Amino acid sequence: MTLKYASKINVTLYILLSIIYASGNVAIAYVSKLMLNNAQYQRGGLTQLLIIALLGSLIIVIIMFSNFAYKYLKNKIRKLQ
């Protein structure tokens, strides 16, 4: 109900950030699967595992900052009520 009082830009941004928030666990699970498969089946060297780990940590940091923005925007929209 509070979304009808918010501006269209805030609602659009809220929807986008909520999709990122919901898919965060999927992204973390996928990166973990890649790392485990790479280590278990030895498909590549240590450098490939390190690249996957760095990419995974970058994805986790991006998701973390988008979650902060999601929570901030959610509270801002609630405050309008």
C-alpha atoms as an extended CHARMM CRD file, in Angstrom:
* protein
*
        81  EXT
         1         1  MET       CA              0.0000000000        0.0000000000        0.0000000000  PROA      1               0.0000000000
         2         2  THR       CA              2.8020000000        2.4240000000        0.7020000000  PROA      2               0.0000000000
         3         3  LEU       CA              4.1620000000        2.0380000000       -2.8280000000  PROA      3               0.0000000000
         4         4  LYS       CA              1.2930000000        4.0400000000       -4.2740000000  PROA      4               0.0000000000
         5         5  TYR       CA              2.4620000000        7.1260000000       -2.3480000000  PROA      5               0.0000000000
         6         6  ALA       CA              6.0820000000        6.8620000000       -3.4580000000  PROA      6               0.0000000000
         7         7  SER       CA              7.4750000000        8.3980000000       -6.6350000000  PROA      7               0.0000000000
         8         8  LYS       CA              7.7880000000        6.2570000000       -9.7540000000  PROA      8               0.0000000000
         9         9  ILE       CA             11.5760000000        6.4810000000       -9.6880000000  PROA      9               0.0000000000
        10        10  ASN       CA             11.6950000000        5.1640000000       -6.1130000000  PROA      10              0.0000000000
        11        11  VAL       CA              9.2860000000        2.3460000000       -6.9540000000  PROA      11              0.0000000000
        12        12  THR       CA             11.2950000000        1.3470000000      -10.0320000000  PROA      12              0.0000000000
        13        13  LEU       CA             14.5390000000        1.4230000000       -8.0820000000  PROA      13              0.0000000000
        14        14  TYR       CA             12.8730000000       -0.5100000000       -5.2530000000  PROA      14              0.0000000000
        15        15  ILE       CA             11.7630000000       -3.2650000000       -7.6430000000  PROA      15              0.0000000000
        16        16  LEU       CA             15.2170000000       -3.4930000000       -9.2330000000  PROA      16              0.0000000000
        17        17  LEU       CA             16.9740000000       -3.6460000000       -5.8700000000  PROA      17              0.0000000000
        18        18  SER       CA             14.4970000000       -6.2070000000       -4.5220000000  PROA      18              0.0000000000
        19        19  ILE       CA             15.2740000000       -8.4820000000       -7.4820000000  PROA      19              0.0000000000
        20        20  ILE       CA             18.9990000000       -8.1640000000       -6.7310000000  PROA      20              0.0000000000
        21        21  TYR       CA             18.2870000000       -8.7570000000       -3.0350000000  PROA      21              0.0000000000
        22        22  ALA       CA             16.3070000000      -11.9110000000       -3.8170000000  PROA      22              0.0000000000
        23        23  SER       CA             18.8980000000      -13.3100000000       -6.2090000000  PROA      23              0.0000000000
        24        24  GLY       CA             21.8430000000      -12.6870000000       -3.8930000000  PROA      24              0.0000000000
        25        25  ASN       CA             21.7810000000      -16.1570000000       -2.3380000000  PROA      25              0.0000000000
        26        26  VAL       CA             21.5820000000      -17.7430000000       -5.7860000000  PROA      26              0.0000000000
        27        27  ALA       CA             24.6720000000      -15.8590000000       -6.9240000000  PROA      27              0.0000000000
        28        28  ILE       CA             26.6130000000      -16.8650000000       -3.8170000000  PROA      28              0.0000000000
        29        29  ALA       CA             25.5790000000      -20.5090000000       -4.2390000000  PROA      29              0.0000000000
        30        30  TYR       CA             26.6170000000      -20.4730000000       -7.8990000000  PROA      30              0.0000000000
        31        31  VAL       CA             30.0560000000      -19.0570000000       -7.1570000000  PROA      31              0.0000000000
        32        32  SER       CA             30.5020000000      -21.6140000000       -4.3730000000  PROA      32              0.0000000000
        33        33  LYS       CA             29.5350000000      -24.3860000000       -6.7830000000  PROA      33              0.0000000000
        34        34  LEU       CA             32.0820000000      -23.1600000000       -9.3210000000  PROA      34              0.0000000000
        35        35  MET       CA             34.8250000000      -23.0950000000       -6.7150000000  PROA      35              0.0000000000
        36        36  LEU       CA             33.9670000000      -26.5410000000       -5.3710000000  PROA      36              0.0000000000
        37        37  ASN       CA             33.7740000000      -28.0830000000       -8.8300000000  PROA      37              0.0000000000
        38        38  ASN       CA             37.0550000000      -26.4950000000       -9.8220000000  PROA      38              0.0000000000
        39        39  ALA       CA             38.8020000000      -27.7490000000       -6.6910000000  PROA      39              0.0000000000
        40        40  GLN       CA             37.2030000000      -31.2010000000       -6.6700000000  PROA      40              0.0000000000
        41        41  TYR       CA             37.6340000000      -32.1580000000      -10.3240000000  PROA      41              0.0000000000
        42        42  GLN       CA             40.8830000000      -30.2060000000      -10.7780000000  PROA      42              0.0000000000
        43        43  ARG       CA             39.7110000000      -28.3770000000      -13.9130000000  PROA      43              0.0000000000
        44        44  GLY       CA             42.4770000000      -25.8520000000      -14.1190000000  PROA      44              0.0000000000
        45        45  GLY       CA             45.1380000000      -24.5880000000      -11.8450000000  PROA      45              0.0000000000
        46        46  LEU       CA             45.3480000000      -22.5550000000       -8.7300000000  PROA      46              0.0000000000
        47        47  THR       CA             45.2020000000      -19.3230000000      -10.7290000000  PROA      47              0.0000000000
        48        48  GLN       CA             41.7680000000      -20.2080000000      -12.1170000000  PROA      48              0.0000000000
        49        49  LEU       CA             40.5180000000      -20.9800000000       -8.6100000000  PROA      49              0.0000000000
        50        50  LEU       CA             41.9400000000      -17.6570000000       -7.4080000000  PROA      50              0.0000000000
        51        51  ILE       CA             40.2220000000      -15.7910000000      -10.2640000000  PROA      51              0.0000000000
        52        52  ILE       CA             36.8990000000      -17.4330000000       -9.3680000000  PROA      52              0.0000000000
        53        53  ALA       CA             37.4180000000      -16.5200000000       -5.7050000000  PROA      53              0.0000000000
        54        54  LEU       CA             38.1800000000      -12.8820000000       -6.5430000000  PROA      54              0.0000000000
        55        55  LEU       CA             35.2170000000      -12.6690000000       -8.8920000000  PROA      55              0.0000000000
        56        56  GLY       CA             33.0040000000      -14.2500000000       -6.2380000000  PROA      56              0.0000000000
        57        57  SER       CA             34.1410000000      -11.8150000000       -3.5840000000  PROA      57              0.0000000000
        58        58  LEU       CA             33.5080000000       -8.9070000000       -5.9550000000  PROA      58              0.0000000000
        59        59  ILE       CA             29.9890000000      -10.1940000000       -6.6070000000  PROA      59              0.0000000000
        60        60  ILE       CA             29.3710000000      -10.5590000000       -2.8690000000  PROA      60              0.0000000000
        61        61  VAL       CA             30.5430000000       -6.9740000000       -2.2270000000  PROA      61              0.0000000000
        62        62  ILE       CA             28.3030000000       -5.6360000000       -5.0070000000  PROA      62              0.0000000000
        63        63  ILE       CA             25.3390000000       -7.5600000000       -3.6080000000  PROA      63              0.0000000000
        64        64  MET       CA             26.1290000000       -6.2690000000       -0.1130000000  PROA      64              0.0000000000
        65        65  PHE       CA             26.0840000000       -2.6260000000       -1.2430000000  PROA      65              0.0000000000
        66        66  SER       CA             22.8960000000       -3.1640000000       -3.2340000000  PROA      66              0.0000000000
        67        67  ASN       CA             21.3280000000       -4.7160000000       -0.1120000000  PROA      67              0.0000000000
        68        68  PHE       CA             22.2730000000       -1.5910000000        1.8580000000  PROA      68              0.0000000000
        69        69  ALA       CA             20.6400000000        0.5460000000       -0.8080000000  PROA      69              0.0000000000
        70        70  TYR       CA             17.5730000000       -1.7210000000       -0.8010000000  PROA      70              0.0000000000
        71        71  LYS       CA             17.1240000000       -1.4150000000        2.9640000000  PROA      71              0.0000000000
        72        72  TYR       CA             17.6500000000        2.3640000000        2.8430000000  PROA      72              0.0000000000
        73        73  LEU       CA             15.1180000000        2.8100000000        0.0430000000  PROA      73              0.0000000000
        74        74  LYS       CA             12.6400000000        0.5120000000        1.7700000000  PROA      74              0.0000000000
        75        75  ASN       CA             12.8300000000        2.5940000000        4.9570000000  PROA      75              0.0000000000
        76        76  LYS       CA             12.5820000000        5.8200000000        2.9370000000  PROA      76              0.0000000000
        77        77  ILE       CA              9.4000000000        4.6110000000        1.2640000000  PROA      77              0.0000000000
        78        78  ARG       CA              7.9550000000        3.5330000000        4.5970000000  PROA      78              0.0000000000
        79        79  LYS       CA              8.7130000000        6.9430000000        6.0530000000  PROA      79              0.0000000000
        80        80  LEU       CA              6.4730000000        8.5710000000        3.4340000000  PROA      80              0.0000000000
        81        81  GLN       CA              3.4600000000        6.8480000000        4.8670000000  PROA      81              0.0000000000
